[in-house]
Each structure stands twice: as structure tokens, then as C-alpha cells.
Amino acid sequence: MMPHGFAGILGTGRAVPERVLTNADLEKMVDTSDEWIVTRTGIKERRIASPEEAASDLGYQAALKALEASKVKASELDLIIVATITGDMPFPATACIIQGRLGATKAAAFDLAAGCSGWVYSLEVAQSMVKAGYQRVLVIGVDVLSKITDYTDRSTCVLFGDGAGAAVLGPVKEGYGVLASDLGADGLGADYLKLPVGGSRCPSQTVAIDDPGRYLKMSGNEVFKFAVRAMGDSTQRVLEKANLTGEDISWFIPHQANIRIIKSAASRFNIPEDRIYINVDRYGNTSAASIPIALDEVVETGKVQDGDLILVVGFGAGLTWGSAILRWGGVE
């Protein structure tokens, strides 16, 4: 494999479940209201996977669309990375399951767990691999958070949805692709967002089937404060690395967790509202799928032009954060 200097996105895709869970539906399940949810989060509805639908199913569908958009065959893939915290099983990797379904016989495959920041982490790994000589890398962000959400807990069940987003990376012309990135973590906040049961610390067989630890737990106030700070600071660093300002950015595509967090980051860097892509109202927080779903939607509108600067930024369990700036186009 010959090293290459610049790595960019060749095509994108997404997949979401058919079932829509609205705020009105949630009003019948827990003590909440549409007004409360919209005011505090900006979320109006979210997509929920069917009982038989798993991460690999959504990831596979998003992958097919990304391959089609990039005009790349599955047999041409060198590597598949799946960012997820809700894989089909603890092992094997969901990336391996998708690799098998795609028939991507020459591709290496592995999963990456960085919570809602996972796709940005994977993007950085993928572009590094392209620069090292890998020609075609498929990066999928997928989570099925409904499977680990407690629908009696009104503080968390209103927030999350399911979905998948994907992108194919490859060599691009000089000056295009990933221009700068910023990744980080604060493990001291690991306890703020977690799934307590199911790992080696607390194996599932040691607790009752109805143990609340089987569902995700979040310290909402702590995560909110971290998110505002982390998104803003990471955006600042990545702009400085690329020698850019917020006014240079064509599209700001943040992790879709909360409308207040998104607007806080955008206002800090004077990014106009018409350059901020928001779909949290339709999907809620889809974790690692959030940014690639939004990216695919904005690309599908036809409003992304060759040379446009795209800034993606996210935060998640770990606690983690990640941001990147890409110059769109330059496909060789």
C-alpha cells in the first residue's frame, strides 16, 4: 500500500427505522409533556428499531447507500470501522458482521467505542489509514439506544433514538478532505453516562432480569455542563489547527443531542443559523449515528459544494469529545 497525503469522503449514506415515537406517544408512557421536551431539548420525535432490528441491520443499509454514492464496490473496501456502543453482541465486532453481509472479503474490520463521539473518532482513524495507504475505508456510526433505554425513566427516555450513518473515505486531491481534528477524553467523568450491567465489572448473570442497571444511566446536569464546554473548546482548537474562524465554515454539523448545546457552540463562533444543520427535532440523540446521518442529509440537499468547509463536533460517554474540519470534494 502506497501512502497518500490527503483523505476525504467519497460518499455518504444513512438508515433509520420506520417506527416513529413522538412526544405525544411519550406523554402516554411517562410523566412528561411535548412542551417540556421541546423547550429543553428541541426533540419532537425519534425513530425506534423493531424488536428484530439490530445495529448491523441499520449499519448494513447505511453502508449500501454510502457505497452506491461513492461508486465503490464492497469488494474494493480495505477496512470497515463501526462506531457503536450497542453492537449486535459484545463479540464478534458488528463491523465483522457487516463485512460478511457486504461480501467485503478483503476488508479488515473492527468496532470502536467512544459513545456519541464515536464516528468522529472513527473518521480520524480512517483518514490516518488512508494516509498510510488504505484506498477505501468504510466508516459507520450506528446505535440502537432504544434497546438499553428505560421507558419508565422520564429523564432519559425522551432523549434517544436509533439510526445509522456511513461514509466511504479515500484519497483526495491536495488541500481537500480532513484538514484538522481534535480528539480528547476525561475519564474522571466516566460515571456520568454508562451502562452499569453487562460487562466484566457487573456481569448480566449476577443481577435480576429487571435490574435497573441493565439500562443506560446519565447524570443529566453533569453531562450538559460537560457538553457545552467540550463542544465549544474542541471547536476552538480545531479551528485554530486549521487556521480558520467560525465565519469560514460552510456547514456546522454538530452531534444532535440538545438544541441548547448546539446553539451555544454556534453562537460562540459566530456561525450563522443558516449554516447550522439541525435534525435533532426528528431523530433525537442517535449517539454515534448522529453526525453521519446529519451529514448525509445535508449532502442529499445538494447544498454542499466542492470546496465547502464542513465542521463536525461531538461529545459522549467516556467522557469523550471530538471535532474535525473537512474540505468537501477533491475526489480523484
C-alpha positions as a Markdown table, in Angstrom:
| # | Residue | x | y | z |
|---|---|---|---|---|
| 1 | Met | 0.0 | 0.0 | 0.0 |
| 2 | Met | 1.3 | 3.4 | -1.0 |
| 3 | Pro | 0.9 | 6.3 | 1.5 |
| 4 | His | -1.3 | 9.2 | 0.4 |
| 5 | Gly | -1.3 | 12.8 | 1.6 |
| 6 | Phe | -4.9 | 13.6 | 1.8 |
| 7 | Ala | -8.0 | 11.6 | 2.8 |
| 8 | Gly | -11.6 | 12.7 | 2.2 |
| 9 | Ile | -15.2 | 11.5 | 2.0 |
| 10 | Leu | -16.2 | 9.9 | -1.3 |
| 11 | Gly | -19.8 | 9.2 | -0.5 |
| 12 | Thr | -22.3 | 9.0 | 2.4 |
| 13 | Gly | -25.5 | 7.1 | 3.4 |
| 14 | Arg | -27.9 | 6.7 | 6.2 |
| 15 | Ala | -30.7 | 4.4 | 7.5 |
| 16 | Val | -33.3 | 4.8 | 10.2 |
| 17 | Pro | -36.1 | 2.5 | 11.5 |
| 18 | Glu | -39.6 | 3.0 | 10.2 |
| 19 | Arg | -41.3 | 3.4 | 13.6 |
| 20 | Val | -41.7 | 7.0 | 14.8 |
| 21 | Leu | -42.1 | 7.7 | 18.5 |
| 22 | Thr | -43.5 | 11.2 | 19.1 |
| 23 | Asn | -43.6 | 13.3 | 22.2 |
| 24 | Ala | -47.3 | 12.7 | 22.3 |
| 25 | Asp | -46.6 | 8.9 | 22.5 |
| 26 | Leu | -44.2 | 9.5 | 25.4 |
| 27 | Glu | -46.9 | 11.6 | 27.2 |
| 28 | Lys | -48.8 | 8.3 | 27.5 |
| 29 | Met | -45.9 | 6.4 | 28.8 |
| 30 | Val | -44.2 | 8.7 | 31.4 |
| 31 | Asp | -45.0 | 11.9 | 33.3 |
| 32 | Thr | -43.8 | 14.4 | 30.6 |
| 33 | Ser | -45.2 | 16.8 | 28.0 |
| 34 | Asp | -44.4 | 17.8 | 24.5 |
| 35 | Glu | -43.8 | 21.4 | 25.6 |
| 36 | Trp | -41.3 | 20.3 | 28.3 |
| 37 | Ile | -39.3 | 18.1 | 25.9 |
| 38 | Val | -39.2 | 20.6 | 23.0 |
| 39 | Thr | -38.3 | 23.5 | 25.3 |
| 40 | Arg | -35.4 | 21.7 | 27.0 |
| 41 | Thr | -34.1 | 19.5 | 24.1 |
| 42 | Gly | -35.6 | 20.6 | 20.8 |
| 43 | Ile | -36.7 | 17.0 | 20.2 |
| 44 | Lys | -40.2 | 16.3 | 18.7 |
| 45 | Glu | -39.9 | 12.7 | 17.6 |
| 46 | Arg | -37.4 | 9.9 | 17.3 |
| 47 | Arg | -37.0 | 6.6 | 15.4 |
| 48 | Ile | -37.2 | 3.3 | 17.2 |
| 49 | Ala | -35.9 | -0.1 | 16.0 |
| 50 | Ser | -38.3 | -3.0 | 15.8 |
| 51 | Pro | -37.7 | -6.0 | 18.2 |
| 52 | Glu | -35.8 | -7.9 | 15.5 |
| 53 | Glu | -33.8 | -5.0 | 14.2 |
| 54 | Ala | -30.1 | -4.7 | 15.4 |
| 55 | Ala | -27.2 | -2.4 | 14.8 |
| 56 | Ser | -25.8 | -4.5 | 12.0 |
| 57 | Asp | -29.1 | -4.3 | 10.1 |
| 58 | Leu | -29.2 | -0.5 | 10.2 |
| 59 | Gly | -25.4 | -0.2 | 9.6 |
| 60 | Tyr | -25.6 | -2.5 | 6.6 |
| 61 | Gln | -28.3 | -0.4 | 4.9 |
| 62 | Ala | -26.4 | 2.8 | 5.5 |
| 63 | Ala | -23.3 | 1.1 | 4.2 |
| 64 | Leu | -25.0 | 0.1 | 0.9 |
| 65 | Lys | -26.1 | 3.7 | 0.3 |
| 66 | Ala | -22.6 | 5.1 | 1.1 |
| 67 | Leu | -21.0 | 2.6 | -1.3 |
| 68 | Glu | -23.5 | 3.5 | -4.0 |
| 69 | Ala | -23.0 | 7.2 | -3.5 |
| 70 | Ser | -19.2 | 6.8 | -3.6 |
| 71 | Lys | -19.3 | 4.4 | -6.6 |
| 72 | Val | -17.2 | 1.9 | -4.6 |
| 73 | Lys | -17.8 | -1.8 | -4.6 |
| 74 | Ala | -17.8 | -3.7 | -1.3 |
| 75 | Ser | -15.0 | -5.9 | -2.8 |
| 76 | Glu | -12.9 | -2.8 | -3.1 |
| 77 | Leu | -13.0 | -1.9 | 0.6 |
| 78 | Asp | -9.8 | -2.3 | 2.6 |
| 79 | Leu | -11.2 | -1.6 | 6.1 |
| 80 | Ile | -14.5 | -1.2 | 7.8 |
| 81 | Ile | -14.8 | 0.7 | 11.1 |
| 82 | Val | -18.1 | 0.7 | 13.1 |
| 83 | Ala | -18.5 | 3.2 | 15.8 |
| 84 | Thr | -21.1 | 1.9 | 18.3 |
| 85 | Ile | -21.9 | 1.2 | 21.9 |
| 86 | Thr | -24.9 | -1.0 | 21.1 |
| 87 | Gly | -23.4 | -3.6 | 18.8 |
| 88 | Asp | -25.3 | -6.8 | 18.0 |
| 89 | Met | -23.2 | -8.7 | 20.6 |
| 90 | Pro | -20.2 | -8.0 | 22.8 |
| 91 | Phe | -18.3 | -10.0 | 20.3 |
| 92 | Pro | -17.8 | -10.6 | 17.4 |
| 93 | Ala | -17.5 | -7.0 | 16.2 |
| 94 | Thr | -20.5 | -5.6 | 14.5 |
| 95 | Ala | -18.1 | -4.5 | 11.8 |
| 96 | Cys | -17.3 | -8.1 | 11.0 |
| 97 | Ile | -21.0 | -9.0 | 10.8 |
| 98 | Ile | -21.5 | -6.1 | 8.3 |
| 99 | Gln | -18.3 | -7.1 | 6.4 |
| 100 | Gly | -19.7 | -10.6 | 5.9 |
| 101 | Arg | -23.1 | -9.3 | 4.7 |
| 102 | Leu | -21.5 | -6.9 | 2.3 |
| 103 | Gly | -19.1 | -9.5 | 0.9 |
| 104 | Ala | -16.2 | -7.2 | 1.6 |
| 105 | Thr | -13.8 | -10.1 | 1.5 |
| 106 | Lys | -10.5 | -8.2 | 1.6 |
| 107 | Ala | -11.5 | -5.7 | 4.3 |
| 108 | Ala | -10.2 | -5.7 | 7.8 |
| 109 | Ala | -13.0 | -4.9 | 10.3 |
| 110 | Phe | -13.3 | -3.7 | 13.9 |
| 111 | Asp | -15.6 | -1.7 | 16.2 |
| 112 | Leu | -14.7 | 1.5 | 18.0 |
| 113 | Ala | -16.4 | 2.6 | 21.3 |
| 114 | Ala | -16.3 | 6.3 | 22.1 |
| 115 | Gly | -20.0 | 6.9 | 22.8 |
| 116 | Cys | -21.6 | 9.7 | 20.8 |
| 117 | Ser | -18.1 | 10.9 | 19.7 |
| 118 | Gly | -17.5 | 7.5 | 18.1 |
| 119 | Trp | -18.0 | 8.5 | 14.5 |
| 120 | Val | -15.6 | 11.5 | 14.7 |
| 121 | Tyr | -13.0 | 9.2 | 16.4 |
| 122 | Ser | -13.5 | 6.7 | 13.6 |
| 123 | Leu | -13.2 | 9.4 | 11.0 |
| 124 | Glu | -9.8 | 10.3 | 12.4 |
| 125 | Val | -8.7 | 6.7 | 12.4 |
| 126 | Ala | -10.0 | 6.2 | 8.9 |
| 127 | Gln | -8.2 | 9.2 | 7.4 |
| 128 | Ser | -5.0 | 8.1 | 9.1 |
| 129 | Met | -5.4 | 4.7 | 7.5 |
| 130 | Val | -6.0 | 6.2 | 4.1 |
| 131 | Lys | -2.8 | 8.3 | 4.5 |
| 132 | Ala | -1.0 | 5.1 | 5.4 |
| 133 | Gly | -2.1 | 3.5 | 2.1 |
| 134 | Tyr | -5.5 | 2.1 | 2.5 |
| 135 | Gln | -7.5 | 3.1 | -0.6 |
| 136 | Arg | -11.1 | 2.6 | 0.6 |
| 137 | Val | -12.3 | 2.8 | 4.2 |
| 138 | Leu | -16.0 | 2.5 | 5.2 |
| 139 | Val | -16.9 | 4.3 | 8.4 |
| 140 | Ile | -20.2 | 3.6 | 10.0 |
| 141 | Gly | -21.8 | 5.2 | 13.1 |
| 142 | Val | -24.7 | 3.2 | 14.4 |
| 143 | Asp | -26.6 | 2.9 | 17.7 |
| 144 | Val | -29.8 | 1.3 | 18.8 |
| 145 | Leu | -30.2 | 3.0 | 22.1 |
| 146 | Ser | -33.8 | 2.0 | 22.4 |
| 147 | Lys | -32.6 | -1.4 | 23.4 |
| 148 | Ile | -30.9 | 0.0 | 26.5 |
| 149 | Thr | -33.3 | 2.8 | 27.4 |
| 150 | Asp | -35.6 | 2.6 | 30.4 |
| 151 | Tyr | -39.0 | 3.8 | 29.2 |
| 152 | Thr | -40.1 | 4.4 | 32.7 |
| 153 | Asp | -37.3 | 6.9 | 33.3 |
| 154 | Arg | -38.6 | 10.3 | 32.0 |
| 155 | Ser | -35.2 | 11.9 | 32.3 |
| 156 | Thr | -33.6 | 9.7 | 29.7 |
| 157 | Cys | -36.3 | 8.0 | 27.5 |
| 158 | Val | -37.3 | 11.3 | 25.9 |
| 159 | Leu | -33.8 | 11.9 | 24.5 |
| 160 | Phe | -32.7 | 8.9 | 22.5 |
| 161 | Gly | -33.4 | 7.3 | 19.1 |
| 162 | Asp | -32.0 | 4.7 | 16.7 |
| 163 | Gly | -30.2 | 5.1 | 13.4 |
| 164 | Ala | -27.1 | 4.6 | 11.3 |
| 165 | Gly | -24.9 | 6.8 | 9.1 |
| 166 | Ala | -22.0 | 5.9 | 6.9 |
| 167 | Ala | -19.2 | 7.3 | 4.8 |
| 168 | Val | -16.6 | 5.9 | 2.4 |
| 169 | Leu | -13.1 | 7.6 | 2.7 |
| 170 | Gly | -10.3 | 7.5 | 0.2 |
| 171 | Pro | -7.5 | 9.6 | -1.3 |
| 172 | Val | -8.5 | 13.1 | -2.5 |
| 173 | Lys | -6.6 | 16.0 | -4.1 |
| 174 | Glu | -4.2 | 18.1 | -2.1 |
| 175 | Gly | -6.0 | 20.6 | 0.2 |
| 176 | Tyr | -9.2 | 18.5 | 0.3 |
| 177 | Gly | -10.5 | 16.0 | 2.9 |
| 178 | Val | -9.8 | 16.1 | 6.6 |
| 179 | Leu | -7.8 | 19.3 | 7.3 |
| 180 | Ala | -7.6 | 19.1 | 11.1 |
| 181 | Ser | -9.1 | 17.2 | 14.0 |
| 182 | Asp | -9.2 | 17.3 | 17.8 |
| 183 | Leu | -9.9 | 14.3 | 20.0 |
| 184 | Gly | -10.0 | 14.0 | 23.7 |
| 185 | Ala | -11.4 | 12.3 | 26.8 |
| 186 | Asp | -11.9 | 12.9 | 30.5 |
| 187 | Gly | -12.2 | 9.5 | 32.2 |
| 188 | Leu | -12.9 | 11.2 | 35.5 |
| 189 | Gly | -16.4 | 11.7 | 34.1 |
| 190 | Ala | -16.9 | 8.0 | 33.1 |
| 191 | Asp | -19.6 | 7.6 | 35.8 |
| 192 | Tyr | -21.8 | 10.3 | 34.4 |
| 193 | Leu | -23.0 | 8.3 | 31.4 |
| 194 | Lys | -22.9 | 4.5 | 31.5 |
| 195 | Leu | -24.5 | 1.1 | 31.1 |
| 196 | Pro | -23.7 | -0.5 | 34.5 |
| 197 | Val | -24.6 | -4.1 | 33.8 |
| 198 | Gly | -23.3 | -6.4 | 31.1 |
| 199 | Gly | -19.6 | -6.1 | 31.3 |
| 200 | Ser | -16.9 | -7.8 | 33.4 |
| 201 | Arg | -17.5 | -5.3 | 36.3 |
| 202 | Cys | -21.1 | -6.4 | 36.7 |
| 203 | Pro | -21.9 | -9.5 | 34.5 |
| 204 | Ser | -25.5 | -9.7 | 33.5 |
| 205 | Gln | -25.9 | -13.2 | 35.1 |
| 206 | Thr | -25.3 | -11.7 | 38.5 |
| 207 | Val | -28.3 | -9.4 | 38.5 |
| 208 | Ala | -32.1 | -9.9 | 38.2 |
| 209 | Ile | -33.7 | -9.6 | 34.8 |
| 210 | Asp | -35.5 | -6.5 | 35.9 |
| 211 | Asp | -32.4 | -4.8 | 37.5 |
| 212 | Pro | -32.4 | -1.1 | 36.5 |
| 213 | Gly | -28.6 | -1.4 | 35.9 |
| 214 | Arg | -29.5 | -3.1 | 32.6 |
| 215 | Tyr | -30.5 | 0.4 | 31.2 |
| 216 | Leu | -28.3 | 3.4 | 30.5 |
| 217 | Lys | -27.8 | 5.8 | 33.3 |
| 218 | Met | -27.0 | 9.5 | 32.9 |
| 219 | Ser | -26.3 | 12.4 | 35.2 |
| 220 | Gly | -28.0 | 14.9 | 33.1 |
| 221 | Asn | -26.7 | 18.2 | 34.6 |
| 222 | Glu | -23.1 | 17.0 | 34.7 |
| 223 | Val | -23.3 | 15.8 | 31.0 |
| 224 | Phe | -24.9 | 19.0 | 29.9 |
| 225 | Lys | -22.2 | 21.2 | 31.5 |
| 226 | Phe | -19.5 | 19.0 | 30.1 |
| 227 | Ala | -21.1 | 19.1 | 26.6 |
| 228 | Val | -21.3 | 22.9 | 26.4 |
| 229 | Arg | -17.7 | 23.2 | 27.5 |
| 230 | Ala | -16.3 | 20.3 | 25.4 |
| 231 | Met | -18.1 | 21.2 | 22.2 |
| 232 | Gly | -17.0 | 24.8 | 22.4 |
| 233 | Asp | -13.4 | 24.1 | 23.4 |
| 234 | Ser | -12.9 | 21.4 | 20.8 |
| 235 | Thr | -14.4 | 23.6 | 18.1 |
| 236 | Gln | -12.0 | 26.4 | 19.1 |
| 237 | Arg | -9.0 | 24.1 | 19.0 |
| 238 | Val | -9.8 | 22.5 | 15.6 |
| 239 | Leu | -10.5 | 25.9 | 14.1 |
| 240 | Glu | -7.1 | 27.1 | 15.3 |
| 241 | Lys | -5.4 | 24.0 | 13.9 |
| 242 | Ala | -6.9 | 24.7 | 10.5 |
| 243 | Asn | -6.2 | 28.4 | 10.8 |
| 244 | Leu | -9.9 | 29.2 | 10.3 |
| 245 | Thr | -12.7 | 31.1 | 12.1 |
| 246 | Gly | -16.3 | 30.2 | 12.5 |
| 247 | Glu | -17.2 | 32.6 | 9.7 |
| 248 | Asp | -15.2 | 30.5 | 7.3 |
| 249 | Ile | -17.3 | 27.4 | 7.9 |
| 250 | Ser | -19.8 | 26.5 | 5.2 |
| 251 | Trp | -21.6 | 23.8 | 7.3 |
| 252 | Phe | -21.6 | 23.3 | 11.0 |
| 253 | Ile | -22.8 | 19.7 | 11.7 |
| 254 | Pro | -22.8 | 19.0 | 15.5 |
| 255 | His | -23.8 | 16.0 | 17.4 |
| 256 | Gln | -27.6 | 16.1 | 17.7 |
| 257 | Ala | -28.2 | 15.8 | 21.4 |
| 258 | Asn | -29.8 | 19.0 | 22.5 |
| 259 | Ile | -30.7 | 22.2 | 20.7 |
| 260 | Arg | -29.5 | 24.4 | 23.5 |
| 261 | Ile | -26.0 | 22.8 | 23.4 |
| 262 | Ile | -25.9 | 23.2 | 19.6 |
| 263 | Lys | -26.9 | 26.9 | 19.7 |
| 264 | Ser | -24.4 | 27.6 | 22.5 |
| 265 | Ala | -21.5 | 26.3 | 20.4 |
| 266 | Ala | -22.6 | 28.1 | 17.2 |
| 267 | Ser | -23.1 | 31.4 | 18.8 |
| 268 | Arg | -19.7 | 31.3 | 20.4 |
| 269 | Phe | -18.1 | 31.2 | 17.0 |
| 270 | Asn | -20.4 | 33.5 | 15.1 |
| 271 | Ile | -21.7 | 30.7 | 12.8 |
| 272 | Pro | -24.9 | 31.9 | 11.1 |
| 273 | Glu | -28.0 | 29.9 | 11.7 |
| 274 | Asp | -28.4 | 29.0 | 8.0 |
| 275 | Arg | -25.1 | 27.2 | 8.1 |
| 276 | Ile | -26.0 | 25.0 | 11.1 |
| 277 | Tyr | -27.6 | 21.7 | 10.3 |
| 278 | Ile | -30.1 | 20.5 | 12.8 |
| 279 | Asn | -32.3 | 17.4 | 12.7 |
| 280 | Val | -32.5 | 16.6 | 16.5 |
| 281 | Asp | -36.2 | 17.5 | 16.3 |
| 282 | Arg | -36.8 | 14.5 | 14.0 |
| 283 | Tyr | -34.4 | 11.9 | 15.4 |
| 284 | Gly | -33.4 | 12.8 | 18.9 |
| 285 | Asn | -30.0 | 11.7 | 20.1 |
| 286 | Thr | -28.8 | 8.7 | 17.9 |
| 287 | Ser | -25.3 | 8.6 | 19.5 |
| 288 | Ala | -22.6 | 7.6 | 17.1 |
| 289 | Ala | -25.1 | 7.8 | 14.2 |
| 290 | Ser | -26.0 | 11.4 | 14.8 |
| 291 | Ile | -23.3 | 13.2 | 12.8 |
| 292 | Pro | -23.1 | 10.9 | 9.8 |
| 293 | Ile | -26.9 | 10.9 | 9.5 |
| 294 | Ala | -26.9 | 14.7 | 9.5 |
| 295 | Leu | -24.0 | 14.9 | 7.1 |
| 296 | Asp | -25.8 | 12.6 | 4.6 |
| 297 | Glu | -29.0 | 14.7 | 4.8 |
| 298 | Val | -27.2 | 17.9 | 4.1 |
| 299 | Val | -25.3 | 16.3 | 1.2 |
| 300 | Glu | -28.6 | 15.0 | -0.2 |
| 301 | Thr | -30.0 | 18.5 | -0.3 |
| 302 | Gly | -27.4 | 19.4 | -2.9 |
| 303 | Lys | -26.3 | 22.4 | -1.0 |
| 304 | Val | -22.8 | 21.1 | -0.3 |
| 305 | Gln | -20.5 | 22.4 | -3.0 |
| 306 | Asp | -17.0 | 21.4 | -4.0 |
| 307 | Gly | -14.6 | 23.2 | -1.7 |
| 308 | Asp | -17.1 | 23.8 | 1.2 |
| 309 | Leu | -15.6 | 23.7 | 4.7 |
| 310 | Ile | -17.6 | 21.3 | 7.0 |
| 311 | Leu | -17.0 | 21.3 | 10.7 |
| 312 | Val | -18.3 | 18.3 | 12.7 |
| 313 | Val | -18.1 | 18.1 | 16.5 |
| 314 | Gly | -19.5 | 15.7 | 19.1 |
| 315 | Phe | -19.3 | 14.6 | 22.8 |
| 316 | Gly | -20.2 | 11.4 | 24.5 |
| 317 | Ala | -19.8 | 8.8 | 27.1 |
| 318 | Gly | -16.3 | 8.3 | 28.4 |
| 319 | Leu | -16.4 | 11.3 | 28.7 |
| 320 | Thr | -15.2 | 11.9 | 25.2 |
| 321 | Trp | -15.2 | 14.7 | 22.6 |
| 322 | Gly | -14.1 | 15.0 | 19.0 |
| 323 | Ser | -14.1 | 17.5 | 16.2 |
| 324 | Ala | -12.9 | 17.7 | 12.6 |
| 325 | Ile | -12.8 | 20.1 | 9.7 |
| 326 | Leu | -13.1 | 18.8 | 6.1 |
| 327 | Arg | -12.9 | 20.5 | 2.8 |
| 328 | Trp | -15.6 | 18.8 | 0.7 |
| 329 | Gly | -14.8 | 17.3 | -2.7 |
| 330 | Gly | -11.5 | 16.8 | -4.4 |
| 331 | Val | -12.3 | 13.2 | -5.4 |
| 332 | Glu | -9.6 | 11.9 | -7.7 |
